[in-house]
């Protein structure tokens, strides 16, 4: 990864050729409110499938940028379409080994990796079987997406083995949130120069990132793609809210301050304020998308617990303080998150309903290296009892680890600071259940144009 001194952010005009060759949604999240996922297992001949894929009107990063200018003017814009292949998909299309992306995790498939997930036999269809490809369509019109889906069904027939809808969830302030009610997607690496220049404050935490953390050169090619992780994560909202209330009672918070308990679990208040910056009760409801902070002034985890979700998954210097890891090395584990919520329980945005199942997050992230980025964050940080300190406990939101030993023959529990200043132990986990997923690669635009000549 480049240091801050030589970091080259992408300029839309100067890097136009690069942007025209890369699929959209990798360098910058698409802002559409509805996403349609279509999962494919090829049944036609490899030649016929190649022709079909080459005819898809896939959205480039440049086209996404152009469309965004019309979107801001409230004009109708073109639907986003992305296409992603699994290792099995490449093999089906007849590519020899030297032309298939090399990442070991990608080639093995998510089901074979040590992530603490349920057995594949417990996953939902179609994730419990091999998938060859995924299409992602994004738009603000559900009718237009349904019409496009009908066209895909005509074209792909029995190759379509799964369909998944995602809908953006927002709070009363128009902030994007997940089903537990917390603002989501604030802390992202920034690859684009114009976006970076719009960041109001970056004195403490610099979000700039080299595009090399998401772009991987395609084998035998001068073009770039990116590895995509997809995971369907079901959220038990009732269990989470019950745990928030119990923790508030355990720590002695009053009704007026009980929201602090949830902020200690997540690391932010529901409306986005980082708990490490919390100063008084009015702060708890203040709308904030503040990303300019680290934990250098909280080295003992007294304000924001070490196991808080956003501190576990983006430690902002804790690796340096605990293990001597450089800032660049720690930042090299970052991922570009592109997820969206789903609702199969008819919650319909009613945040006063607390469903136990049927709602959750369609987690997506792009990266250069699945092992060093997504898997490292899940295995070495979120699932690790001893990160960043011994017996810290797992991430209470996404952590999965059945062997949570505390070194004394018991179960490692997270430690929380009560209103009196003493420590209270309570083990929080199990609010999120992985329902299935897969590893994909997002090939370049040129890959699809030349599909029949690249095998």
C-alpha positions in Angstrom: 0.0 0.0 0.0 1.2 3.5 -0.8 2.1 5.8 2.1 0.3 9.1 2.5 3.1 10.9 0.8 2.9 9.0 -2.5 -0.8 8.0 -2.4 -2.4 8.5 -5.8 -6.2 8.9 -5.6 -8.1 8.4 -8.8 -9.0 11.4 -10.8 -12.1 11.0 -13.0 -10.7 12.8 -16.0 -7.1 11.8 -15.8 -8.0 8.1 -15.1 -10.9 7.9 -17.5 -9.5 4.9 -19.4 -9.0 2.9 -16.2 -12.6 3.8 -15.0 -14.0 2.7 -18.3 -12.4 -0.7 -17.9 -13.5 -1.4 -14.3 -17.0 -2.5 -13.2 -18.9 0.1 -11.2 -19.7 -0.1 -7.5 -16.1 -1.1 -6.7 -14.4 2.3 -6.2 -17.6 4.1 -5.2 -20.9 2.7 -3.8 -23.9 3.1 -6.1 -26.6 5.1 -4.4 -29.7 3.3 -5.7 -32.3 2.3 -3.2 -33.2 -1.2 -4.4 -30.8 -4.1 -5.4 -31.7 -7.3 -7.1 -29.3 -10.3 -6.9 -29.7 -13.0 -9.5 -27.6 -16.2 -8.9 -26.8 -18.4 -11.8 -25.7 -22.1 -12.3 -24.9 -22.5 -16.0 -26.7 -25.2 -18.0 -26.2 -24.2 -21.6 -22.9 -24.9 -23.5 -19.9 -22.9 -22.4 -19.9 -21.2 -25.8 -23.6 -20.1 -25.5 -23.1 -18.9 -21.9 -20.0 -16.9 -23.1 -22.2 -15.2 -25.8 -24.9 -14.4 -23.2 -22.4 -12.9 -20.8 -20.7 -10.8 -23.5 -24.1 -9.3 -24.4 -24.7 -8.0 -20.9 -24.7 -4.2 -20.6 -22.4 -4.1 -17.6 -22.0 -0.7 -15.9 -18.4 0.6 -15.8 -17.1 2.9 -13.1 -17.0 5.7 -15.6 -20.6 5.1 -16.7 -21.6 5.1 -13.0 -19.9 8.5 -12.5 -21.7 9.9 -15.6 -25.0 8.6 -14.4 -24.5 10.1 -10.9 -24.4 13.6 -12.4 -27.9 13.0 -13.9 -29.1 11.4 -10.7 -28.3 14.6 -8.8 -30.4 16.5 -11.2 -33.4 14.1 -10.5 -33.4 12.9 -14.0 -34.0 9.3 -14.9 -30.7 7.3 -15.1 -29.7 4.0 -16.5 -30.1 0.9 -14.4 -26.8 -0.5 -12.9 -25.8 -4.0 -13.8 -22.8 -5.9 -12.5 -21.6 -9.4 -13.2 -19.4 -11.6 -11.0 -18.0 -15.1 -11.5 -17.0 -17.8 -9.1 -14.1 -20.2 -9.6 -16.6 -22.8 -10.8 -17.9 -20.3 -13.2 -14.5 -19.7 -14.8 -14.0 -23.5 -15.0 -17.4 -24.0 -16.7 -16.6 -21.3 -19.3 -13.5 -23.4 -20.2 -10.7 -21.1 -18.9 -7.4 -22.9 -18.2 -5.8 -22.4 -14.8 -3.5 -19.6 -15.9 -6.4 -17.4 -16.8 -8.3 -17.8 -13.5 -7.8 -15.4 -10.6 -5.3 -17.0 -8.2 -6.6 -16.2 -4.7 -6.7 -19.4 -2.7 -9.9 -18.5 -0.8 -11.6 -17.6 -4.0 -10.7 -20.9 -5.6 -11.7 -22.9 -2.5 -15.1 -21.2 -2.0 -16.5 -19.6 1.1 -18.0 -22.9 2.4 -14.5 -24.4 2.9 -13.0 -21.5 4.9 -12.6 -21.3 8.7 -14.9 -18.4 9.4 -17.0 -19.8 12.3 -20.0 -20.1 9.9 -22.7 -22.8 10.1 -22.1 -25.9 8.1 -23.0 -25.5 4.4 -25.8 -28.0 4.7 -27.5 -25.5 7.0 -27.3 -22.6 4.5 -30.2 -21.4 2.5 -30.7 -22.2 -1.2 -29.0 -21.5 -3.5 -25.9 -20.8 -1.4 -25.8 -24.5 -0.1 -24.9 -25.6 -3.7 -22.2 -24.4 -6.1 -23.0 -21.1 -7.9 -21.3 -20.1 -11.2 -22.1 -16.4 -11.3 -24.1 -13.5 -9.8 -25.8 -10.5 -11.4 -26.5 -7.4 -9.3 -29.0 -4.9 -10.6 -29.5 -1.5 -8.8 -32.2 1.0 -9.4 -34.7 3.1 -7.5 -37.7 1.6 -9.4 -38.9 -1.8 -8.3 -41.1 -2.0 -11.3 -38.2 -1.5 -13.7 -36.2 -4.1 -11.8 -39.0 -6.6 -12.0 -39.4 -5.9 -15.7 -35.6 -6.5 -16.2 -35.9 -9.7 -14.1 -38.6 -11.0 -16.4 -36.2 -10.4 -19.3 -33.4 -12.3 -17.5 -35.7 -15.2 -16.8 -36.5 -15.4 -20.5 -32.8 -15.3 -21.4 -31.3 -17.5 -18.7 -34.2 -19.9 -17.9 -33.2 -22.7 -15.5 -29.7 -21.3 -15.0 -31.3 -18.9 -12.5 -31.1 -20.7 -9.2 -31.7 -17.9 -6.8 -33.2 -14.4 -6.5 -32.6 -12.0 -3.6 -34.0 -8.5 -3.1 -32.4 -5.8 -1.0 -33.9 -2.5 0.0 -32.2 0.5 1.5 -33.4 1.2 5.1 -33.3 4.7 6.4 -34.0 6.5 9.7 -36.0 9.6 10.2 -33.0 11.8 9.2 -32.5 10.0 5.9 -29.4 8.2 7.1 -28.8 4.7 5.8 -29.1 2.2 8.7 -29.1 -1.5 9.4 -31.9 -3.4 11.1 -30.6 -2.9 14.7 -31.2 0.8 14.0 -27.6 2.1 13.7 -26.2 4.2 10.9 -24.2 2.0 8.5 -21.5 2.6 5.9 -19.9 5.8 7.4 -16.3 4.6 7.6 -15.1 3.7 4.1 -11.8 3.9 2.3 -11.9 6.7 -0.2 -10.3 6.1 -3.6 -11.6 9.0 -5.6 -9.9 12.5 -5.5 -13.2 14.5 -5.8 -14.7 12.5 -2.9 -11.6 13.0 -0.8 -11.7 16.7 -1.3 -15.2 16.9 0.0 -14.3 15.3 3.4 -14.8 18.0 5.9 -12.4 16.8 8.5 -9.5 14.4 8.2 -7.0 15.7 10.7 -7.0 12.6 13.0 -8.2 9.8 10.6 -7.3 10.0 7.0 -9.7 7.9 4.9 -7.7 8.1 1.7 -6.8 4.7 0.3 -4.8 3.4 -2.6 -7.0 1.7 -5.3 -4.6 -1.2 -4.9 -6.5 -2.4 -1.9 -9.5 -3.2 -4.1 -8.1 -3.7 -7.6 -6.4 -6.9 -8.7 -4.9 -7.4 -12.2 -6.6 -10.1 -14.1 -4.5 -13.1 -15.1 -2.9 -12.7 -18.5 -4.3 -9.2 -18.9 -3.5 -5.6 -18.5 -6.9 -4.9 -17.0 -8.2 -4.9 -13.4 -11.0 -6.6 -11.5 -11.8 -7.1 -7.8 -12.7 -9.9 -5.5 -16.2 -9.7 -4.1 -17.5 -11.3 -0.9 -21.2 -11.8 -0.6 -22.9 -13.0 2.7 -26.5 -13.0 3.7 -26.6 -12.1 7.4 -29.8 -12.6 9.3 -30.3 -10.2 12.3 -32.3 -11.1 15.4 -33.5 -7.6 16.2 -35.5 -8.7 19.3 -32.5 -10.5 20.9 -30.2 -7.6 20.2 -32.6 -5.0 21.7 -33.2 -7.2 24.7 -29.4 -7.5 25.2 -29.1 -3.7 25.0 -31.7 -3.3 27.7 -30.1 -5.9 30.0 -26.7 -4.4 29.5 -28.0 -0.9 30.3 -29.5 -2.3 33.6 -26.3 -4.2 34.4 -24.2 -1.0 33.9 -26.6 1.1 35.9 -27.7 3.5 33.1 -31.0 5.4 33.7 -33.7 5.5 31.1 -32.3 8.8 30.0 -28.9 7.3 29.3 -29.7 3.7 28.4 -28.9 4.4 24.7 -25.2 4.5 25.8 -25.4 0.7 26.3 -26.1 0.2 22.6 -23.4 2.6 21.6 -20.9 0.6 23.7 -21.8 -2.5 21.8 -21.6 -1.0 18.3 -19.1 1.8 18.9 -21.5 4.5 17.7 -24.8 5.8 18.8 -27.8 5.1 16.5 -27.5 8.4 14.7 -23.8 7.9 14.1 -21.8 9.7 16.8 -18.7 7.7 17.7 -19.0 6.7 21.4 -15.3 7.7 21.9 -16.5 11.3 21.3 -19.5 11.1 23.6 -19.6 13.9 26.1 -23.1 14.3 27.5 -26.6 12.9 27.2 -27.7 15.3 24.3 -24.8 13.8 22.2 -26.6 10.4 22.2 -29.3 11.7 19.7 -27.1 14.0 17.7 -27.0 13.2 14.0 -23.4 12.6 13.0 -21.4 11.0 10.3 -18.1 11.8 12.0 -15.2 9.6 10.8 -12.3 11.8 11.9 -11.2 9.9 15.1 -9.0 7.2 16.3 -8.5 5.5 19.7 -5.1 7.1 20.6 -6.8 9.0 23.5 -8.5 5.9 24.7 -5.7 3.3 24.9 -7.3 1.4 27.7 -10.8 1.1 26.1 -12.5 3.1 28.8 -14.6 5.2 26.5 -15.1 2.8 23.6 -14.6 -0.9 24.6 -12.0 -2.8 22.7 -14.7 -5.3 21.6 -17.1 -2.7 20.3 -18.1 -3.6 16.7 -16.5 -0.7 14.9 -13.3 -0.9 17.0 -12.9 -4.6 16.4 -13.3 -4.4 12.7 -11.5 -1.1 12.1 -9.1 -0.7 15.1 -7.6 2.7 14.0 -4.2 2.2 15.5 -4.9 -0.5 18.1 -2.7 -2.9 16.1 0.2 -0.5 16.3 -0.3 0.1 20.1 -0.7 -3.6 20.9 1.6 -5.3 18.4 3.8 -2.7 16.8 2.1 -3.1 13.4 2.5 -0.1 11.1 -0.4 2.1 10.3 -0.1 1.2 6.6 -0.2 -2.5 7.3 -3.3 -2.2 9.5 -5.0 0.0 6.9 -4.1 -2.5 4.2 -6.8 -4.9 5.7 -9.6 -2.4 4.9 -12.4 -3.4 2.6 -14.9 -1.5 0.4 -18.3 -2.3 1.9 -21.2 -2.2 -0.4 -24.0 -4.0 1.5 -27.8 -3.3 1.6 -30.5 -4.5 4.0 -33.1 -7.1 3.2 -36.6 -7.6 4.7 -38.5 -10.9 4.3 -40.6 -10.3 7.5 -42.7 -7.3 6.3 -41.0 -5.0 8.7 -41.3 -2.3 6.0 -39.1 0.2 7.8 -41.0 0.1 11.1 -38.2 0.4 13.6 -40.6 -0.2 16.5 -41.0 -3.8 15.3 -38.4 -6.2 16.6 -38.4 -9.3 14.3 -36.4 -12.4 15.4 -35.8 -13.5 11.8 -36.4 -12.7 8.2 -34.4 -9.4 8.2 -30.8 -8.6 7.9 -27.9 -7.4 5.8 -26.8 -8.5 2.3 -23.1 -7.9 3.1 -20.9 -7.2 0.1 -17.3 -6.0 0.1 -14.6 -5.6 -2.6 -10.9 -6.2 -2.0 -7.7 -7.1 -3.7 -7.1 -10.1 -1.4 -9.9 -12.1 0.3 -7.5 -13.7 2.8 -5.7 -10.6 3.9 -8.8 -8.4 4.0 -12.2 -9.9 4.6 -11.0 -13.1 6.1 -8.4 -11.4 8.2 -11.0 -9.0 9.7 -13.4 -11.8 10.4 -10.9 -14.4 11.8 -8.1 -12.3 13.3 -10.1 -9.4 14.6 -13.9 -10.1 15.0 -13.7 -13.8 16.0 -10.5 -13.4 18.1 -11.0 -13.3 21.8 -7.5 -11.8 22.2 -7.6 -8.9 19.8 -6.5 -6.3 20.5 -5.8 -7.3 24.1 -5.9 -10.7 25.8 -9.4 -11.9 26.8 -11.1 -8.9 25.1 -13.8 -11.2 23.8 -15.3 -11.4 20.4 -17.1 -8.7 18.4 -20.6 -8.8 20.0 -22.3 -8.1 16.6 -20.6 -10.3 14.0 -18.1 -12.3 16.0 -18.4 -16.1 15.8 -16.3 -18.3 18.1 -17.5 -21.3 20.1 -14.2 -21.7 21.8 -14.2 -18.5 23.8 -11.9 -19.6 26.7 -10.8 -17.0 29.2 -7.6 -18.7 30.3 -9.2 -19.9 33.5 -11.4 -22.7 32.2 -14.4 -20.5 31.6 -15.9 -18.5 28.7 -14.3 -15.2 27.8 -16.8 -12.5 28.4 -16.7 -8.9 27.2 -15.9 -6.4 29.9 -18.0 -3.3 30.2 -17.5 -0.1 32.3 -20.4 0.6 34.5 -21.8 4.0 35.5 -19.8 3.7 38.7 -16.6 3.1 36.9 -16.1 -0.6 37.8 -16.0 -3.5 35.3 -18.9 -5.8 34.6 -18.7 -8.9 32.5 -21.3 -10.0 30.1 -21.1 -12.2 27.0 -22.9 -10.8 24.0 -23.0 -12.7 20.8 -25.3 -14.6 18.4 -27.5 -11.8 17.1 -26.4 -12.3 13.5 -26.7 -15.7 11.7 -24.9 -16.3 8.4 -27.5 -17.8 6.0 -25.1 -18.4 3.1 -22.7 -16.7 0.7 -19.9 -17.0 -1.8 -16.7 -15.6 -3.1 -16.7 -14.0 -6.6 -14.4 -12.1 -8.9 -15.6 -8.9 -10.7 -13.9 -9.1 -14.1 -13.1 -6.1 -16.2 -15.4 -4.7 -18.9 -12.8 -5.8 -21.5 -13.1 -9.4 -20.1 -16.7 -9.6 -21.2 -16.2 -7.8 -24.5 -13.5 -10.4 -25.4 -15.0 -13.4 -23.6 -14.8 -15.8 -26.5 -11.2 -15.2 -27.2 -9.7 -15.4 -23.7 -9.9 -19.1 -22.8 
